[in-house]
Amino acid sequence: MKKILALLLAAVMVCGMIATASAAEFTDAGEIDVKNTEAVAVLSGLGIIGGMGDGTFQPNGTLTRAQAAKIIAYMLLGKDGAEALPADTAAFDDVPTSHWSCKYVNYCAEKGIVSGVGRDMFNPNGTLTGFAFGKMLLVSAAGFNAEQEGLVGSSWESNVNKLLKSEDLILGVTVSSDGINRQTACHLALNTLFHGEADDPYSTLAYKTFKVMRMGGKGTRENYFRPSTIYSAEKENAYWDGTDITIAASPLFVSLNGEVTGGKLYTALNGHEVGVDNMVVYRNGNAAKTEGVVNTIAKGSAEPFEKDRVYNGTSLEAYYDATDDFFTFIILGRRTATVTEVTPAVKTSDGTILEQGQVTLDNGLSCVNNELTAEDIGKRVFTWGVSKTSWNDEFSTLNDVTRGKTVTGTLQAASASSVTVDGTTYAMPKRFTKTNGQAYLEGGGAIGDTVNILVSEYKLAYDIWQ
């Protein structure tokens, strides 16, 4: 398997036919969760899903029964095959031949993938739960027998959940008895398209229907070491412009704050035990496989992911390459800076972003940002990025800028780990030696001063100044 992927990757690099895809063509692309952007881009590129006719994707809209039938038909038959389906009869009274979904619903009903709701009705605009869509994928795209797997009867939801988990189809996805939204449905569908790829990439539905395989690509400092995924299609069966396409990989797990234990990661990574031989950790601008890292991420582990800990104020992202059973972990730090310049985003009246905005900071770094405005110039803000060599260094790359809350009051106590202002005590991350309470006192400040502190959404104080 790895040899096949290596040869494919070599061919891609020689030919240089790598395009870049995203879901940015949708006017509401900013509403797509980072964990689902890859799935939306791929399913859009393959023609499996499209917009809502007005340029939007409506990622948070609940998937309807008719939309689910179309997705299944396209996954099994491809765009051309699904569009060629006949719609000369109606399987249900409320899905007449004139209804846009008639041929897809008819096809899924004939294959036993969907059934009506009684009285010859299908309820095409009815919402679909996560378990119901998962069952549709299992019995169609993944090829499981509903009766043999217990996907019928009173325990069908529990058995659907167990089967989705055991087959790794819910990596990066959460399904439940609640309605599943469109972006989550795309992620679940993408996982199903490549079901079984680690054993045989030619056996997947992605290859059988679209002649598509995928392989992992390494990240660079410029994209914070986040990996990419190269999707490779045979020329005569490519469903996008060009033969190969590179898409930024979506993380399976993101933690924005707090200690991350091996047990938490084990659960988030669907029960995979991860060792130093199949993971790499990027932190402080460097990669490490063993130094400071727990040997395994295992069930019930009480040890933090890093031996010391993953500190408050960091962002941990986890990525998985199923073809090589390899995990990439990225730890981004949080700093503070002052806004010096803002180019605001150009938005329509409904909030649709037409042109990306940008923020420049007093440390010279800048990044895309669509939230800050000219009113934020001169204010202290939080920044996320990758450090040069150690946690206390300036960032070499900037990921994002977010607002904090400035609290003004009388300083009543200060130490290396906390400050108390007007009767409220705020924890301060210990590693920020330049901005903690003790550093403020050593720099000439005093108890009783009127001070400002920059407080995060987790009530952590980072900066203290008069």
Secondary structure as a PSIPRED ss2 file (coil, helix, strand):
# PSIPRED VFORMAT (PSIPRED V4.0)

   1 M C   1.000  0.000  0.000
   2 K H   0.000  1.000  0.000
   3 K H   0.000  1.000  0.000
   4 I H   0.000  1.000  0.000
   5 L H   0.000  1.000  0.000
   6 A H   0.000  1.000  0.000
   7 L H   0.000  1.000  0.000
   8 L H   0.000  1.000  0.000
   9 L H   0.000  1.000  0.000
  10 A H   0.000  1.000  0.000
  11 A H   0.000  1.000  0.000
  12 V H   0.000  1.000  0.000
  13 M H   0.000  1.000  0.000
  14 V H   0.000  1.000  0.000
  15 C H   0.000  1.000  0.000
  16 G C   1.000  0.000  0.000
  17 M C   1.000  0.000  0.000
  18 I E   0.000  0.000  1.000
  19 A E   0.000  0.000  1.000
  20 T E   0.000  0.000  1.000
  21 A C   1.000  0.000  0.000
  22 S C   1.000  0.000  0.000
  23 A C   1.000  0.000  0.000
  24 A C   1.000  0.000  0.000
  25 E C   1.000  0.000  0.000
  26 F C   1.000  0.000  0.000
  27 T C   1.000  0.000  0.000
  28 D C   1.000  0.000  0.000
  29 A H   0.000  1.000  0.000
  30 G H   0.000  1.000  0.000
  31 E H   0.000  1.000  0.000
  32 I C   1.000  0.000  0.000
  33 D C   1.000  0.000  0.000
  34 V H   0.000  1.000  0.000
  35 K H   0.000  1.000  0.000
  36 N H   0.000  1.000  0.000
  37 T H   0.000  1.000  0.000
  38 E H   0.000  1.000  0.000
  39 A H   0.000  1.000  0.000
  40 V H   0.000  1.000  0.000
  41 A H   0.000  1.000  0.000
  42 V H   0.000  1.000  0.000
  43 L H   0.000  1.000  0.000
  44 S H   0.000  1.000  0.000
  45 G H   0.000  1.000  0.000
  46 L C   1.000  0.000  0.000
  47 G C   1.000  0.000  0.000
  48 I C   1.000  0.000  0.000
  49 I C   1.000  0.000  0.000
  50 G C   1.000  0.000  0.000
  51 G C   1.000  0.000  0.000
  52 M C   1.000  0.000  0.000
  53 G C   1.000  0.000  0.000
  54 D C   1.000  0.000  0.000
  55 G C   1.000  0.000  0.000
  56 T C   1.000  0.000  0.000
  57 F C   1.000  0.000  0.000
  58 Q C   1.000  0.000  0.000
  59 P C   1.000  0.000  0.000
  60 N C   1.000  0.000  0.000
  61 G C   1.000  0.000  0.000
  62 T E   0.000  0.000  1.000
  63 L C   1.000  0.000  0.000
  64 T E   0.000  0.000  1.000
  65 R H   0.000  1.000  0.000
  66 A H   0.000  1.000  0.000
  67 Q H   0.000  1.000  0.000
  68 A H   0.000  1.000  0.000
  69 A H   0.000  1.000  0.000
  70 K H   0.000  1.000  0.000
  71 I H   0.000  1.000  0.000
  72 I H   0.000  1.000  0.000
  73 A H   0.000  1.000  0.000
  74 Y H   0.000  1.000  0.000
  75 M H   0.000  1.000  0.000
  76 L H   0.000  1.000  0.000
  77 L H   0.000  1.000  0.000
  78 G H   0.000  1.000  0.000
  79 K H   0.000  1.000  0.000
  80 D H   0.000  1.000  0.000
  81 G H   0.000  1.000  0.000
  82 A H   0.000  1.000  0.000
  83 E H   0.000  1.000  0.000
  84 A C   1.000  0.000  0.000
  85 L C   1.000  0.000  0.000
  86 P C   1.000  0.000  0.000
  87 A C   1.000  0.000  0.000
  88 D C   1.000  0.000  0.000
  89 T C   1.000  0.000  0.000
  90 A C   1.000  0.000  0.000
  91 A C   1.000  0.000  0.000
  92 F C   1.000  0.000  0.000
  93 D C   1.000  0.000  0.000
  94 D C   1.000  0.000  0.000
  95 V C   1.000  0.000  0.000
  96 P C   1.000  0.000  0.000
  97 T C   1.000  0.000  0.000
  98 S C   1.000  0.000  0.000
  99 H C   1.000  0.000  0.000
 100 W C   1.000  0.000  0.000
 101 S C   1.000  0.000  0.000
 102 C H   0.000  1.000  0.000
 103 K H   0.000  1.000  0.000
 104 Y H   0.000  1.000  0.000
 105 V H   0.000  1.000  0.000
 106 N H   0.000  1.000  0.000
 107 Y H   0.000  1.000  0.000
 108 C H   0.000  1.000  0.000
 109 A H   0.000  1.000  0.000
 110 E H   0.000  1.000  0.000
 111 K C   1.000  0.000  0.000
 112 G C   1.000  0.000  0.000
 113 I C   1.000  0.000  0.000
 114 V C   1.000  0.000  0.000
 115 S C   1.000  0.000  0.000
 116 G C   1.000  0.000  0.000
 117 V C   1.000  0.000  0.000
 118 G E   0.000  0.000  1.000
 119 R C   1.000  0.000  0.000
 120 D C   1.000  0.000  0.000
 121 M E   0.000  0.000  1.000
 122 F C   1.000  0.000  0.000
 123 N C   1.000  0.000  0.000
 124 P C   1.000  0.000  0.000
 125 N C   1.000  0.000  0.000
 126 G C   1.000  0.000  0.000
 127 T E   0.000  0.000  1.000
 128 L C   1.000  0.000  0.000
 129 T E   0.000  0.000  1.000
 130 G H   0.000  1.000  0.000
 131 F H   0.000  1.000  0.000
 132 A H   0.000  1.000  0.000
 133 F H   0.000  1.000  0.000
 134 G H   0.000  1.000  0.000
 135 K H   0.000  1.000  0.000
 136 M H   0.000  1.000  0.000
 137 L H   0.000  1.000  0.000
 138 L H   0.000  1.000  0.000
 139 V H   0.000  1.000  0.000
 140 S C   1.000  0.000  0.000
 141 A C   1.000  0.000  0.000
 142 A C   1.000  0.000  0.000
 143 G C   1.000  0.000  0.000
 144 F C   1.000  0.000  0.000
 145 N C   1.000  0.000  0.000
 146 A C   1.000  0.000  0.000
 147 E C   1.000  0.000  0.000
 148 Q C   1.000  0.000  0.000
 149 E C   1.000  0.000  0.000
 150 G C   1.000  0.000  0.000
 151 L C   1.000  0.000  0.000
 152 V C   1.000  0.000  0.000
 153 G C   1.000  0.000  0.000
 154 S C   1.000  0.000  0.000
 155 S C   1.000  0.000  0.000
 156 W H   0.000  1.000  0.000
 157 E H   0.000  1.000  0.000
 158 S H   0.000  1.000  0.000
 159 N H   0.000  1.000  0.000
 160 V H   0.000  1.000  0.000
 161 N H   0.000  1.000  0.000
 162 K H   0.000  1.000  0.000
 163 L H   0.000  1.000  0.000
 164 L H   0.000  1.000  0.000
 165 K H   0.000  1.000  0.000
 166 S H   0.000  1.000  0.000
 167 E C   1.000  0.000  0.000
 168 D C   1.000  0.000  0.000
 169 L C   1.000  0.000  0.000
 170 I C   1.000  0.000  0.000
 171 L C   1.000  0.000  0.000
 172 G C   1.000  0.000  0.000
 173 V C   1.000  0.000  0.000
 174 T C   1.000  0.000  0.000
 175 V C   1.000  0.000  0.000
 176 S C   1.000  0.000  0.000
 177 S C   1.000  0.000  0.000
 178 D C   1.000  0.000  0.000
 179 G E   0.000  0.000  1.000
 180 I C   1.000  0.000  0.000
 181 N E   0.000  0.000  1.000
 182 R H   0.000  1.000  0.000
 183 Q H   0.000  1.000  0.000
 184 T H   0.000  1.000  0.000
 185 A H   0.000  1.000  0.000
 186 C H   0.000  1.000  0.000
 187 H H   0.000  1.000  0.000
 188 L H   0.000  1.000  0.000
 189 A H   0.000  1.000  0.000
 190 L H   0.000  1.000  0.000
 191 N H   0.000  1.000  0.000
 192 T H   0.000  1.000  0.000
 193 L H   0.000  1.000  0.000
 194 F C   1.000  0.000  0.000
 195 H C   1.000  0.000  0.000
 196 G C   1.000  0.000  0.000
 197 E C   1.000  0.000  0.000
 198 A C   1.000  0.000  0.000
 199 D C   1.000  0.000  0.000
 200 D C   1.000  0.000  0.000
 201 P C   1.000  0.000  0.000
 202 Y C   1.000  0.000  0.000
 203 S C   1.000  0.000  0.000
 204 T C   1.000  0.000  0.000
 205 L H   0.000  1.000  0.000
 206 A H   0.000  1.000  0.000
 207 Y H   0.000  1.000  0.000
 208 K H   0.000  1.000  0.000
 209 T H   0.000  1.000  0.000
 210 F H   0.000  1.000  0.000
 211 K C   1.000  0.000  0.000
 212 V E   0.000  0.000  1.000
 213 M E   0.000  0.000  1.000
 214 R E   0.000  0.000  1.000
 215 M E   0.000  0.000  1.000
 216 G E   0.000  0.000  1.000
 217 G E   0.000  0.000  1.000
 218 K C   1.000  0.000  0.000
 219 G C   1.000  0.000  0.000
 220 T C   1.000  0.000  0.000
 221 R H   0.000  1.000  0.000
 222 E H   0.000  1.000  0.000
 223 N H   0.000  1.000  0.000
 224 Y C   1.000  0.000  0.000
 225 F C   1.000  0.000  0.000
 226 R C   1.000  0.000  0.000
 227 P C   1.000  0.000  0.000
 228 S E   0.000  0.000  1.000
 229 T E   0.000  0.000  1.000
 230 I E   0.000  0.000  1.000
 231 Y E   0.000  0.000  1.000
 232 S E   0.000  0.000  1.000
 233 A E   0.000  0.000  1.000
 234 E C   1.000  0.000  0.000
 235 K H   0.000  1.000  0.000
 236 E H   0.000  1.000  0.000
 237 N H   0.000  1.000  0.000
 238 A C   1.000  0.000  0.000
 239 Y C   1.000  0.000  0.000
 240 W C   1.000  0.000  0.000
 241 D C   1.000  0.000  0.000
 242 G C   1.000  0.000  0.000
 243 T C   1.000  0.000  0.000
 244 D E   0.000  0.000  1.000
 245 I E   0.000  0.000  1.000
 246 T E   0.000  0.000  1.000
 247 I E   0.000  0.000  1.000
 248 A E   0.000  0.000  1.000
 249 A C   1.000  0.000  0.000
 250 S C   1.000  0.000  0.000
 251 P C   1.000  0.000  0.000
 252 L C   1.000  0.000  0.000
 253 F E   0.000  0.000  1.000
 254 V E   0.000  0.000  1.000
 255 S E   0.000  0.000  1.000
 256 L C   1.000  0.000  0.000
 257 N C   1.000  0.000  0.000
 258 G C   1.000  0.000  0.000
 259 E C   1.000  0.000  0.000
 260 V C   1.000  0.000  0.000
 261 T E   0.000  0.000  1.000
 262 G H   0.000  1.000  0.000
 263 G H   0.000  1.000  0.000
 264 K H   0.000  1.000  0.000
 265 L H   0.000  1.000  0.000
 266 Y H   0.000  1.000  0.000
 267 T H   0.000  1.000  0.000
 268 A H   0.000  1.000  0.000
 269 L C   1.000  0.000  0.000
 270 N C   1.000  0.000  0.000
 271 G C   1.000  0.000  0.000
 272 H C   1.000  0.000  0.000
 273 E C   1.000  0.000  0.000
 274 V E   0.000  0.000  1.000
 275 G E   0.000  0.000  1.000
 276 V H   0.000  1.000  0.000
 277 D H   0.000  1.000  0.000
 278 N H   0.000  1.000  0.000
 279 M E   0.000  0.000  1.000
 280 V E   0.000  0.000  1.000
 281 V E   0.000  0.000  1.000
 282 Y E   0.000  0.000  1.000
 283 R E   0.000  0.000  1.000
 284 N C   1.000  0.000  0.000
 285 G C   1.000  0.000  0.000
 286 N E   0.000  0.000  1.000
 287 A E   0.000  0.000  1.000
 288 A E   0.000  0.000  1.000
 289 K C   1.000  0.000  0.000
 290 T C   1.000  0.000  0.000
 291 E C   1.000  0.000  0.000
 292 G C   1.000  0.000  0.000
 293 V E   0.000  0.000  1.000
 294 V C   1.000  0.000  0.000
 295 N C   1.000  0.000  0.000
 296 T E   0.000  0.000  1.000
 297 I E   0.000  0.000  1.000
 298 A C   1.000  0.000  0.000
 299 K C   1.000  0.000  0.000
 300 G C   1.000  0.000  0.000
 301 S C   1.000  0.000  0.000
 302 A C   1.000  0.000  0.000
 303 E C   1.000  0.000  0.000
 304 P E   0.000  0.000  1.000
 305 F C   1.000  0.000  0.000
 306 E E   0.000  0.000  1.000
 307 K C   1.000  0.000  0.000
 308 D C   1.000  0.000  0.000
 309 R C   1.000  0.000  0.000
 310 V C   1.000  0.000  0.000
 311 Y C   1.000  0.000  0.000
 312 N C   1.000  0.000  0.000
 313 G C   1.000  0.000  0.000
 314 T C   1.000  0.000  0.000
 315 S E   0.000  0.000  1.000
 316 L E   0.000  0.000  1.000
 317 E E   0.000  0.000  1.000
 318 A E   0.000  0.000  1.000
 319 Y E   0.000  0.000  1.000
 320 Y E   0.000  0.000  1.000
 321 D E   0.000  0.000  1.000
 322 A C   1.000  0.000  0.000
 323 T C   1.000  0.000  0.000
 324 D C   1.000  0.000  0.000
 325 D C   1.000  0.000  0.000
 326 F E   0.000  0.000  1.000
 327 F E   0.000  0.000  1.000
 328 T E   0.000  0.000  1.000
 329 F E   0.000  0.000  1.000
 330 I E   0.000  0.000  1.000
 331 I E   0.000  0.000  1.000
 332 L E   0.000  0.000  1.000
 333 G E   0.000  0.000  1.000
 334 R E   0.000  0.000  1.000
 335 R E   0.000  0.000  1.000
 336 T E   0.000  0.000  1.000
 337 A E   0.000  0.000  1.000
 338 T E   0.000  0.000  1.000
 339 V E   0.000  0.000  1.000
 340 T E   0.000  0.000  1.000
 341 E E   0.000  0.000  1.000
 342 V E   0.000  0.000  1.000
 343 T E   0.000  0.000  1.000
 344 P C   1.000  0.000  0.000
 345 A C   1.000  0.000  0.000
 346 V E   0.000  0.000  1.000
 347 K E   0.000  0.000  1.000
 348 T C   1.000  0.000  0.000
 349 S C   1.000  0.000  0.000
 350 D C   1.000  0.000  0.000
 351 G C   1.000  0.000  0.000
 352 T C   1.000  0.000  0.000
 353 I E   0.000  0.000  1.000
 354 L E   0.000  0.000  1.000
 355 E E   0.000  0.000  1.000
 356 Q C   1.000  0.000  0.000
 357 G C   1.000  0.000  0.000
 358 Q E   0.000  0.000  1.000
 359 V E   0.000  0.000  1.000
 360 T E   0.000  0.000  1.000
 361 L E   0.000  0.000  1.000
 362 D C   1.000  0.000  0.000
 363 N C   1.000  0.000  0.000
 364 G C   1.000  0.000  0.000
 365 L C   1.000  0.000  0.000
 366 S E   0.000  0.000  1.000
 367 C E   0.000  0.000  1.000
 368 V E   0.000  0.000  1.000
 369 N C   1.000  0.000  0.000
 370 N C   1.000  0.000  0.000
 371 E C   1.000  0.000  0.000
 372 L C   1.000  0.000  0.000
 373 T C   1.000  0.000  0.000
 374 A H   0.000  1.000  0.000
 375 E H   0.000  1.000  0.000
 376 D H   0.000  1.000  0.000
 377 I C   1.000  0.000  0.000
 378 G C   1.000  0.000  0.000
 379 K C   1.000  0.000  0.000
 380 R E   0.000  0.000  1.000
 381 V E   0.000  0.000  1.000
 382 F E   0.000  0.000  1.000
 383 T E   0.000  0.000  1.000
 384 W E   0.000  0.000  1.000
 385 G E   0.000  0.000  1.000
 386 V E   0.000  0.000  1.000
 387 S E   0.000  0.000  1.000
 388 K C   1.000  0.000  0.000
 389 T C   1.000  0.000  0.000
 390 S C   1.000  0.000  0.000
 391 W C   1.000  0.000  0.000
 392 N C   1.000  0.000  0.000
 393 D C   1.000  0.000  0.000
 394 E C   1.000  0.000  0.000
 395 F E   0.000  0.000  1.000
 396 S E   0.000  0.000  1.000
 397 T E   0.000  0.000  1.000
 398 L E   0.000  0.000  1.000
 399 N E   0.000  0.000  1.000
 400 D E   0.000  0.000  1.000
 401 V E   0.000  0.000  1.000
 402 T E   0.000  0.000  1.000
 403 R C   1.000  0.000  0.000
 404 G C   1.000  0.000  0.000
 405 K E   0.000  0.000  1.000
 406 T E   0.000  0.000  1.000
 407 V E   0.000  0.000  1.000
 408 T E   0.000  0.000  1.000
 409 G E   0.000  0.000  1.000
 410 T E   0.000  0.000  1.000
 411 L E   0.000  0.000  1.000
 412 Q E   0.000  0.000  1.000
 413 A E   0.000  0.000  1.000
 414 A E   0.000  0.000  1.000
 415 S C   1.000  0.000  0.000
 416 A C   1.000  0.000  0.000
 417 S C   1.000  0.000  0.000
 418 S E   0.000  0.000  1.000
 419 V E   0.000  0.000  1.000
 420 T E   0.000  0.000  1.000
 421 V E   0.000  0.000  1.000
 422 D C   1.000  0.000  0.000
 423 G C   1.000  0.000  0.000
 424 T E   0.000  0.000  1.000
 425 T E   0.000  0.000  1.000
 426 Y E   0.000  0.000  1.000
 427 A E   0.000  0.000  1.000
 428 M C   1.000  0.000  0.000
 429 P C   1.000  0.000  0.000
 430 K C   1.000  0.000  0.000
 431 R C   1.000  0.000  0.000
 432 F C   1.000  0.000  0.000
 433 T C   1.000  0.000  0.000
 434 K C   1.000  0.000  0.000
 435 T C   1.000  0.000  0.000
 436 N C   1.000  0.000  0.000
 437 G H   0.000  1.000  0.000
 438 Q H   0.000  1.000  0.000
 439 A H   0.000  1.000  0.000
 440 Y H   0.000  1.000  0.000
 441 L H   0.000  1.000  0.000
 442 E H   0.000  1.000  0.000
 443 G C   1.000  0.000  0.000
 444 G C   1.000  0.000  0.000
 445 G C   1.000  0.000  0.000
 446 A C   1.000  0.000  0.000
 447 I C   1.000  0.000  0.000
 448 G C   1.000  0.000  0.000
 449 D C   1.000  0.000  0.000
 450 T E   0.000  0.000  1.000
 451 V E   0.000  0.000  1.000
 452 N E   0.000  0.000  1.000
 453 I E   0.000  0.000  1.000
 454 L E   0.000  0.000  1.000
 455 V E   0.000  0.000  1.000
 456 S C   1.000  0.000  0.000
 457 E C   1.000  0.000  0.000
 458 Y C   1.000  0.000  0.000
 459 K C   1.000  0.000  0.000
 460 L E   0.000  0.000  1.000
 461 A E   0.000  0.000  1.000
 462 Y E   0.000  0.000  1.000
 463 D E   0.000  0.000  1.000
 464 I E   0.000  0.000  1.000
 465 W E   0.000  0.000  1.000
 466 Q C   1.000  0.000  0.000
